Amino acid sequence: MDPRKINIRDYSYFLPEEKIAKYPLPNRDASKLLIYKNGIIQQDEYRRIASFLPENVLMIFNDTRVIEARLHFQKSTGGIIEVFCLEPADKYPDVTTAMMQQGSVFWKCLIGGASKWKHGMVLEKKIRHSNGELRLFARIHERKTDTFIIELNWEPAFISFAEALHLAGAIPLPPYIKREVEEADAERYQTIYARESGSVAAPTAGLHFSESIFTDLALKGIQIDYVTLHVGAGTFKPVKTDTMAEHEMHAEFLEADLNLMKSLMTAPKVIAVGTTSARTLETIYWLGVKTNQDPTIAVDDLHLDQWEAYTLPQGITAEIALTSLIHWMKTNGKEKLVTKTKLLIAPAYQLRVIDVLITNFHQPQSTLLLLVAAVAGDDWRKIYDYALEHNFRFLSYGDGCLIFGRMVE
């Protein structure tokens, strides 16, 4: 099957509003867990997830941290303009560099109330905090087709942009959670292991994991490692075209270190916690294929576009691809791989690295649902029907599932 010919209407289901979780449960690991393996479905709770996993495997988490990406500026006339910080401007090599800028930064943003923002107008926001006052200024640097490049300046200039956002911004809950952000969301819309600031959406599969679960995983000999994929607003972008050929995936920054590549080489099985971890791990394989094809490929050229996984050579093993990527990183003096991916995983995609996916329940006609269908095959509908019939909670603050897939030999 050519994934570009997939009709998104074939990946739809009826999701009643009352099935969408507006709030997380009081305890992270109390959420329900659907387990799918060899066509059989059972259910339990997340707190017992380790009991369903094989011993001595490798489990990969996405350690990105959600930034306070929503900035509200009030004009002197009383009107509110919202600046939604999407990702750094192209001048920065990676998200971390941009987040550590002091005094000023350029950021790609969406603007709510852009018609109220007249040319040359500088918006200002003052925030009192325990150590004094932050003054934040915003002006339009460049207008693009569907976004703006905004220049943000702040005083005192010695604090980083990450600190300025933390003081001035608000956590961006997904649009389908139709309520105001509350104080508790600052903690609950982050995983307990979040550390690399840069996402505008949480890697929600990880929201269920508690310290107790990590203890159980260790007792079972399960190795834990991390990648970073900074989730962009494109994760909520609905597929509005009939076929996938016309749908454009947004590029997202990813980071993975050399030690992770080596762990992937020796792991008997790999479990991806979340669709973001899955896309990152599968991207790593294809970047390995590219370095195998061209060992001298330039750093700036080593990224993955939307359809490349379907057009690159298909017969290269994961061991060869990872070996090639490790050699390329060492040759180029890279302890960490930092690049971008647009990988779209859809039915017809064959898994190269991951064997098992842990994920939440996703929106109808979304690219995330296509990824689930790529792992579970046609049984994705069986999984979702079961979840709907057994009162599972859906989307970011909802319950989740453990899906055992089939890896390409």
C-alpha positions in Angstrom: 0.0 0.0 0.0 1.2 3.5 -0.9 0.7 5.5 2.3 0.1 8.6 0.2 -3.1 7.0 -1.1 -4.5 6.4 2.3 -8.0 7.9 2.7 -8.1 9.4 6.2 -11.9 8.7 6.4 -11.0 5.0 6.8 -9.4 5.9 10.1 -12.3 7.5 11.9 -14.5 6.5 14.8 -17.2 8.3 16.8 -15.7 9.9 19.9 -18.4 11.2 22.2 -17.5 14.4 24.1 -18.0 12.7 27.5 -15.3 10.2 26.7 -12.6 13.0 26.5 -10.8 13.3 29.8 -10.9 17.0 31.0 -8.7 16.3 34.0 -6.1 13.7 35.0 -6.9 11.2 37.7 -5.6 12.1 41.2 -2.9 9.4 40.9 -0.9 9.1 37.7 -0.7 5.3 37.7 -4.3 4.7 38.5 -5.3 5.1 34.8 -6.7 2.1 33.0 -4.4 0.2 30.7 -5.6 -1.8 27.7 -3.2 -4.6 26.7 -3.3 -5.9 23.1 -1.2 -8.9 22.2 -1.6 -11.5 19.5 -5.1 -10.3 18.8 -6.2 -10.6 22.4 -7.3 -7.7 24.5 -7.4 -7.5 28.3 -7.4 -4.6 30.7 -5.7 -3.6 34.0 -4.2 -0.5 35.6 -1.0 1.3 34.7 0.4 0.6 38.2 0.8 -3.0 37.1 2.2 -2.4 33.7 5.6 -4.0 34.5 3.9 -7.4 35.0 2.8 -7.4 31.3 6.3 -6.6 29.9 9.1 -9.0 29.1 12.2 -9.0 31.2 15.6 -7.3 30.3 14.2 -5.2 27.4 14.9 -1.6 26.6 12.2 1.0 27.3 12.6 4.5 25.7 11.0 7.6 27.1 10.7 11.1 25.6 12.2 13.5 28.2 10.9 16.7 26.6 9.4 19.4 28.8 6.4 21.4 27.9 7.1 25.1 27.9 4.7 27.8 29.1 4.1 28.7 25.4 1.0 30.9 25.7 1.7 34.6 26.3 -1.1 37.0 26.8 -0.5 40.7 26.2 -3.1 43.3 27.1 -3.2 46.4 25.0 -3.8 49.9 26.5 -7.3 49.7 25.0 -8.0 46.6 27.0 -7.9 44.1 24.1 -6.0 40.8 24.6 -3.4 39.5 22.0 -2.2 35.9 22.5 1.3 34.9 21.3 1.6 31.1 21.1 5.3 30.3 20.9 5.7 27.3 18.5 9.4 26.8 17.9 12.6 28.8 17.5 13.3 30.8 14.4 15.5 29.1 11.9 18.6 31.1 13.0 19.1 28.8 16.0 20.7 25.3 15.6 18.5 23.6 18.1 15.8 24.3 20.8 18.2 24.3 23.7 20.3 27.0 22.3 17.2 29.2 21.6 15.8 28.5 25.1 19.0 29.7 26.7 19.1 33.0 24.9 19.4 36.0 27.2 17.7 39.4 26.7 16.1 38.7 23.4 15.1 35.9 21.0 13.3 35.3 17.7 10.4 32.8 17.8 8.0 31.3 15.3 4.5 32.0 16.7 0.8 31.9 16.2 -1.1 35.1 17.0 -4.6 35.3 18.4 -6.0 38.7 17.6 -3.4 39.5 15.0 -5.7 42.1 13.3 -5.4 44.1 16.5 -1.6 44.2 16.4 -0.8 47.2 14.2 2.4 47.6 12.3 5.2 48.9 14.6 3.3 48.3 17.8 5.4 46.9 20.7 3.4 44.8 23.2 4.5 44.9 26.9 3.8 42.6 29.8 4.9 43.1 33.4 5.1 40.2 35.9 5.8 40.6 39.6 7.6 37.7 41.1 9.6 36.8 44.2 12.8 38.3 43.0 11.4 41.4 41.5 9.7 42.3 38.2 10.0 40.9 34.6 9.2 43.2 31.7 8.5 41.3 28.5 8.2 43.0 25.1 7.0 41.6 21.7 7.1 43.0 18.2 6.4 41.4 14.8 9.6 40.8 13.0 8.2 39.0 9.9 4.8 37.8 8.7 4.8 34.4 7.1 2.0 32.4 5.4 0.4 30.9 8.5 2.8 32.1 11.3 4.7 35.1 12.5 8.3 35.5 13.5 8.2 37.5 16.8 11.1 39.3 18.4 10.8 39.0 22.2 12.9 41.1 24.5 12.9 41.2 28.3 14.4 42.9 31.3 16.4 41.9 33.3 18.3 40.6 30.3 20.5 38.2 32.3 17.7 35.6 32.7 17.2 33.0 29.9 14.2 32.8 27.6 13.2 29.5 29.4 13.0 31.5 32.7 11.1 34.3 31.1 8.5 32.0 29.7 8.2 30.2 33.0 7.4 33.5 34.7 5.2 35.1 32.0 3.6 32.2 30.1 0.9 29.6 30.6 0.9 25.8 29.9 -0.8 25.2 26.5 -3.4 22.5 27.1 -4.6 20.8 23.9 -7.6 22.5 22.2 -9.9 19.6 22.9 -9.6 20.1 26.6 -12.2 22.8 26.8 -11.5 24.5 30.0 -9.2 27.1 31.4 -5.7 26.1 32.5 -5.5 25.5 36.3 -2.5 25.6 38.6 -2.4 21.8 38.9 -1.8 21.5 35.1 1.7 23.0 35.5 2.6 19.7 37.2 0.2 17.2 35.8 0.7 18.1 32.1 4.4 17.2 32.5 6.0 13.8 32.9 7.9 13.2 36.2 11.1 12.8 34.1 10.7 15.9 31.9 13.9 17.9 31.6 14.6 19.3 28.1 12.3 22.3 27.6 10.9 22.9 24.2 7.5 21.2 23.6 4.1 22.8 23.2 2.4 19.5 24.0 3.2 16.7 26.4 4.3 13.3 25.4 1.1 12.0 27.0 1.8 8.3 27.3 4.5 9.2 29.8 2.0 11.1 32.1 0.9 7.8 33.6 4.4 6.8 34.9 5.1 7.1 38.6 8.2 6.5 40.7 6.6 3.2 41.8 6.3 2.0 38.2 10.0 2.9 37.6 10.9 0.8 40.6 8.9 -2.2 39.3 10.6 -1.8 35.9 14.0 -1.9 37.5 13.1 -5.0 39.5 12.3 -6.7 36.2 15.6 -5.8 34.7 14.1 -3.4 32.2 16.7 -0.9 31.0 15.5 2.8 30.8 16.8 5.3 28.3 15.7 8.6 26.9 15.3 10.5 23.6 14.1 14.0 23.2 11.5 15.0 20.6 10.1 18.5 21.1 6.4 18.1 20.2 5.1 20.9 18.0 1.6 22.2 17.5 1.4 20.1 14.4 0.6 17.1 16.6 -2.9 18.6 16.9 -3.1 19.5 13.2 -6.2 17.7 11.8 -5.9 15.9 8.5 -8.2 18.0 6.3 -7.3 16.3 3.0 -9.0 13.2 1.6 -5.7 11.4 1.1 -2.5 11.7 3.0 -0.5 12.8 -0.1 -1.7 16.4 0.5 -1.2 16.5 4.2 2.0 18.1 5.4 3.8 17.0 8.6 5.5 19.7 10.6 9.2 19.2 11.3 10.1 18.6 15.0 13.5 18.8 16.7 14.9 15.5 18.0 18.0 14.7 20.1 19.5 11.3 20.9 22.9 10.5 22.2 25.6 8.0 21.1 25.0 5.7 24.1 21.4 5.3 23.2 22.5 4.1 19.7 24.7 1.5 21.3 21.9 0.3 23.6 19.6 -0.1 20.6 22.2 -2.3 19.0 22.1 -4.8 21.9 18.5 -4.7 23.1 16.5 -7.9 22.6 13.3 -5.8 22.3 12.5 -2.1 22.3 9.5 -0.5 23.9 8.6 3.0 22.9 6.7 5.0 25.4 4.6 7.3 23.3 4.2 8.0 19.6 6.9 10.7 19.9 9.4 8.1 21.1 8.3 5.8 18.4 8.8 8.4 15.7 12.2 9.3 17.1 13.5 5.7 17.2 12.3 4.9 13.7 13.8 8.2 12.4 17.1 7.1 13.9 17.0 3.9 11.9 16.4 5.9 8.6 19.1 8.4 9.4 21.3 5.3 9.7 20.2 4.2 6.3 21.2 7.6 4.9 24.6 7.4 6.5 25.0 3.9 5.1 24.2 5.2 1.6 26.4 8.2 2.0 29.0 8.1 4.8 30.1 11.6 4.0 26.6 13.2 4.3 26.8 16.7 5.8 25.4 17.4 9.2 22.9 19.9 7.8 21.6 17.2 5.3 21.0 14.5 7.9 17.3 14.9 8.6 14.2 13.0 7.6 11.4 14.2 5.4 7.8 13.0 5.5 7.9 10.3 2.8 11.6 9.3 2.8 11.1 6.2 4.9 9.0 4.8 2.0 11.5 5.7 -0.8 14.9 4.9 0.8 16.4 1.4 0.4 14.2 -1.1 2.3 16.6 -4.0 2.8 19.0 -2.6 5.3 18.9 -4.3 8.8 18.7 -2.3 12.0 22.1 -3.5 13.0 23.7 -2.2 9.8 21.8 1.1 9.9 22.7 1.8 13.6 26.4 0.8 13.0 26.6 3.2 10.1 25.0 6.0 12.2 27.4 5.4 15.1 30.4 5.5 12.8 29.1 8.7 11.2 28.6 10.3 14.6 32.1 9.3 15.7 33.6 10.5 12.5 31.9 13.9 12.9 32.7 14.2 16.6 29.1 14.0 17.7 28.2 12.6 21.1 24.6 13.7 20.4 22.5 13.7 17.3 20.5 16.9 16.9 18.3 17.1 13.9 14.7 17.4 12.6 12.1 14.8 11.5 8.9 14.9 9.6 8.4 11.1 9.6 4.8 10.0 9.0 4.2 6.5 10.2 1.1 5.1 8.6 -0.3 1.6 7.7 2.1 0.1 5.2 5.0 1.3 7.3 7.2 -1.6 8.7 8.6 -1.2 12.1 12.5 -1.3 12.1 13.4 -0.5 15.8 10.4 -0.7 18.1 8.5 -3.9 19.1 6.0 -2.5 21.5 4.2 0.8 21.8 2.7 2.4 24.9 0.3 5.2 24.0 -2.9 7.0 24.8 -6.1 7.0 22.7 -6.0 9.5 19.9 -8.3 11.6 17.9 -10.2 10.2 14.9 -8.6 11.0 11.5 -5.3 12.0 13.1 -1.7 11.1 12.1 -1.3 9.6 15.6 -4.1 7.2 15.0 -2.4 6.2 11.7 0.7 5.4 13.7 -1.3 3.1 16.0 -2.8 1.4 13.0 0.7 0.8 11.6 1.7 -1.0 14.8 -1.6 -2.9 15.5 -2.7 -3.4 11.9 -6.5 -3.6 11.2 -7.0 -4.5 14.9 -6.7 -0.8 15.8 -10.4 -0.6 15.4 -10.9 -3.6 17.6 -8.8 -1.8 20.3 -10.7 1.4 20.1 -14.1 -0.3 20.0 -13.1 -2.1 23.2 -12.0 1.1 24.9 -15.2 2.9 24.0 -17.4 0.0 25.2 -15.4 -0.3 28.5 -15.5 3.3 29.5 -11.8 4.2 28.9 -11.0 7.9 29.0 -9.6 9.3 25.8 -6.9 11.8 24.6 -4.2 13.6 26.6 -5.4 13.2 30.2 -7.1 9.9 29.4 -6.2 6.2 29.8 -3.8 4.3 27.6 -2.8 1.0 25.9 0.1 -1.3 25.6 0.3 -2.7 22.0 2.6 -5.5 21.1 3.5 -5.1 17.4 5.3 -7.1 14.8 8.9 -6.3 14.0 10.4 -6.8 10.5 12.9 -9.6 10.5 
